[in-house]
Amino acid sequence: MNDWTGRYCVINNKVTETKKLSSLILPPQVFYEVIRVIDDVFLFLEEHLERLSHSLKKFSLNIDFKYIMNILLKLKFNNSLSVGNVKLLLFFNEKNKNIDIVAYQIPHYYPSAEQYLRGVKVSLYYNERKDPNIKYVNNLFQDNCKNEIISKNVFEVLLVDSNSFITEGSKSNVFFIKDEYLHTPPSNRVLKGITRQQVFKICNTLNYNIIEKNISTKDLNKYTSVFITGTSPKVLPIYSINQYKYNVQNSVLQKIMEEYDLYINKYVTKIRQSGYSI
C-alpha cells in the first residue's frame, strides 16, 4: 500500500500514524469506497455505504453504518480534513473472524476550470473489469489503466469488452448524448457510480430520457456529446475519444453539470443543518 497521505489513519476505530499502513497485510479480497470531502462533509455518504453494503452482502458479510461513520469522523478530525478524498477499506480477517476497517486520506486530482470548459481527451482501452457491480481492490487492473492513460496522454480510458462495447471508464461512468437523449451502458455491466446515480435523478427531474444500452465503438461518430461522471471529476465533458470530436457546450450536458453542482451544494447544506441520515 502506498496511496495514502495525511498524518493519521484509522484502523478498526483506532487512530494511528499513517506510516503504519506500510506494514498492513491485505488479503486477496478487499472491498473499498473512495469518498469525497467538500466543506467538511462526506459527499453522498449514505449512497457510498449502501453500495459497500450491497457488495459485502454477496459474500454474506454485514457492516454497521454508524460504526463506519465514527471511523470517518475520527479520520477527518485528526487530519483537520475539510477538502479531499478518503479511502475506506473493508476485508474479512481470518484470524479474528471479523471485518477489519481501514480509513485514510489519499492524494486527489480534480479537473481544472479549463477542463470543465473545454473538455478532456480520453481513449479506448480493450480491457474488462471482473464483477463490475462489486467494488474491490484490483491493483493489477488499476496499474494497467494508469499506464495506458500515461502512454496515451489522456485524462481517462474507456474500457471496451470483447464485443467492442464500451462499458465504463477506469474510474468513471460514461454517458453519450444524441438528439437530447442520453445513452449509457447497462447497469449490470458497470460499477454503478454514486455520481452516475445522481445524474439519473437529475435527468428524471429535468425530464431527460436515459437509455441504457450497449454502446459500440463503431457508433462513436453518431453522438453529439459525451461526458464522464465520478467522485473526483463530478460531471466532466469529453472533447475527444481517439479521433472522434464532441460538442462540449451541448445544452443538455451543460444543464446536467449545473444541476449536479446544485445537488452538491444542497447536500452539503442539508448535512450541515441536520447531519447524516444513517
Secondary structure, DSSP 8 states (H G I E B T S, - for coil): ----EEEEEEETTEEEEGGGGGG----S--EEEEEEEETTEETTHHHHHHHHHHHHHTTT----HHHHHHHHHHHHHHTT-SSEEEEEEEEEETTTTEEEEEEEEE------HHHHHH-EEEEEEE---SSTTS-B--HHHHHHHHHHHHHHT-SEEEEE-TTSEEEEESS-EEEEEETTEEEE--GGGS---HHHHHHHHHHHHTT-EEEE--EEGGGGGG-SEEEEEETTTEEEEEEEETTEE--TT-HHHHHHHHHHHHHHHHHHHHHHHH----
